[in-house]
Amino acid sequence: MISDGKMLGNTCDVLMTHDADIIIALETAANTTIEVGPAERRRLLMEGMNEATLLEARLRNAVNADFERPDFLDDMTALIEMAANPNAVEILVAAGMSMLASEIERMRGLLDSLPPTSVAAQPTLAEALEEEGFRPFHRDRKVIGQGRVRRSLKPRKHAAD
C-alpha cells in the first residue's frame, strides 16, 4: 500500500517518482486505487490538474482561440477533496483519475499535432518580406493621374491632308 508518498507492499514504483509521466501514474493509481492511500490519491490528482491547466493555457496560446473545457475538469476540485478522505468511494476516484489522464493525453496530442509555430502567429509573405527590408513598391512612387501632366489625345494629321 502507498500512504503519504511511502512505498508499502507490491505497488508499482511509478507512483513514487516525481519525474514519472503523470498519465502513467494516474492510470496506475486508477487501476490500483484500493492500494493507494488518500494522501497519494490527492497528490496525483493535484499534479494532474496542474498539468491539465498548463496544457490548456499552452493550447490557448498556440492556437490563439478559445475552446470549451470538458465539464468534468470543473468538478475535479471536489474530487480532489473527496480523494483525500479515507472513506472515499474508490470507483469514483478511479474514474476521475482515468478521465484526467485521458484529457491530459488528448491535450498533449493536440499540442504535438500543431506545427512548431502556429499558423496564426506567422506573418504573411508581404509582412515577412518587408521585415527583411524588401520593398516591392516604392512608397514615394506617384499614382497614375496624380501630379502628371496629361497630354490630351489629339487626332494625328495625315500627311495627305
C-alpha positions in Angstrom: 0.0 0.0 0.0 1.1 3.6 -0.7 0.5 6.0 2.1 1.7 9.6 2.2 4.3 9.0 -0.5 5.8 5.9 1.1 6.0 2.6 -0.7 4.4 -0.3 1.1 3.7 -3.6 -0.5 4.0 -4.5 -4.2 2.5 -1.5 -5.9 4.3 -0.1 -8.9 7.3 2.3 -8.4 5.8 4.6 -11.0 3.6 6.3 -8.4 6.7 7.3 -6.4 8.9 9.0 -8.9 8.2 12.7 -9.3 9.7 12.7 -12.8 7.4 9.8 -14.0 4.8 10.7 -16.5 1.6 11.8 -14.8 -0.6 9.9 -17.3 1.0 6.6 -16.3 0.9 7.5 -12.6 -2.8 8.4 -12.8 -3.7 5.3 -14.8 -1.7 3.0 -12.5 -3.4 4.6 -9.4 -6.8 4.3 -11.0 -6.3 0.6 -11.6 -5.0 0.0 -8.1 -7.0 2.6 -6.2 -7.5 0.3 -3.2 -3.8 0.1 -2.7 -3.2 3.9 -3.0 -3.6 5.9 0.2 -5.7 9.1 0.4 -2.8 11.5 0.5 -1.2 9.9 -2.6 -4.5 10.0 -4.5 -4.9 13.7 -3.6 -1.3 14.4 -4.7 -1.7 12.6 -8.0 -5.0 14.4 -8.8 -3.5 17.8 -7.9 -0.5 17.1 -10.1 -2.8 16.0 -12.9 -4.9 19.1 -12.6 -1.8 21.3 -12.6 -0.6 19.6 -15.8 -4.0 19.9 -17.4 -4.2 23.6 -16.6 -0.7 24.2 -18.1 -1.5 22.3 -21.2 -4.8 24.2 -21.6 -3.0 27.5 -21.3 -0.4 26.4 -23.9 -3.1 25.3 -26.3 -5.0 28.6 -26.0 -1.8 30.5 -26.7 -0.7 28.2 -29.6 -4.0 28.4 -31.5 -4.9 31.9 -30.3 -8.5 30.8 -29.8 -10.9 29.7 -27.0 -12.2 26.2 -26.8 -14.7 24.5 -24.5 -13.2 22.9 -21.5 -14.7 19.4 -20.6 -17.2 19.7 -17.8 -15.6 17.1 -15.5 -12.5 19.4 -15.1 -14.6 21.9 -13.3 -15.6 19.2 -10.8 -12.0 18.0 -10.2 -11.5 20.2 -7.1 -14.4 18.5 -5.4 -12.9 15.1 -6.4 -9.5 16.1 -5.1 -11.0 16.8 -1.7 -13.0 13.6 -1.8 -9.9 11.6 -2.7 -8.2 12.8 0.4 -10.9 11.2 2.5 -10.1 7.6 3.6 -13.7 6.7 3.2 -14.0 8.0 -0.4 -15.8 5.9 -3.0 -12.8 4.3 -4.7 -14.5 3.7 -8.0 -15.5 7.4 -8.3 -11.9 8.5 -7.6 -10.5 5.9 -10.0 -12.9 7.1 -12.8 -11.8 10.7 -12.2 -8.1 9.7 -12.3 -8.7 7.8 -15.6 -10.6 10.7 -17.1 -8.0 13.2 -16.1 -5.2 11.0 -17.6 -7.2 10.7 -20.9 -7.7 14.5 -21.0 -4.0 15.2 -20.4 -3.1 12.7 -23.1 -5.6 14.3 -25.5 -4.3 17.8 -24.9 -0.7 16.6 -25.3 -1.7 15.0 -28.6 -3.2 18.3 -29.8 -0.1 20.2 -28.9 2.1 17.7 -30.6 0.0 17.9 -33.8 0.4 21.7 -34.1 3.2 23.0 -36.3 6.3 24.3 -34.4 4.9 27.9 -34.8 1.2 28.3 -35.1 -0.1 29.4 -38.4 -1.9 32.3 -36.7 1.4 33.6 -35.3 3.2 33.5 -38.6 3.4 36.8 -40.6 2.1 37.0 -44.1 4.5 36.8 -47.0 4.3 40.6 -47.6 5.0 41.3 -43.9 7.9 38.9 -43.8 9.4 40.5 -46.9 9.0 44.0 -45.5 10.6 42.9 -42.2 13.6 41.7 -44.2 13.9 45.1 -45.9 12.4 44.2 -49.3 10.2 47.0 -50.7 8.3 45.7 -53.7 6.7 49.1 -54.3 8.4 52.4 -53.6 6.3 54.4 -51.3 7.3 57.7 -52.9 6.1 56.5 -56.3 3.3 58.6 -57.8 0.0 57.1 -58.5 -1.2 57.4 -62.1 -3.1 60.6 -62.6 -1.6 62.5 -59.6 0.9 65.2 -60.5 1.4 64.1 -64.0 0.9 66.4 -66.9 -1.6 64.7 -69.1 -1.5 65.2 -72.7 -4.7 65.4 -74.4 -5.0 63.0 -77.2 -5.3 64.8 -80.5 -6.0 63.1 -83.7 -2.9 62.8 -85.9 -2.9 64.7 -89.1 -2.2 62.5 -92.0 0.5 63.6 -94.5 -2.0 63.6 -97.3 -4.0 66.4 -95.7 
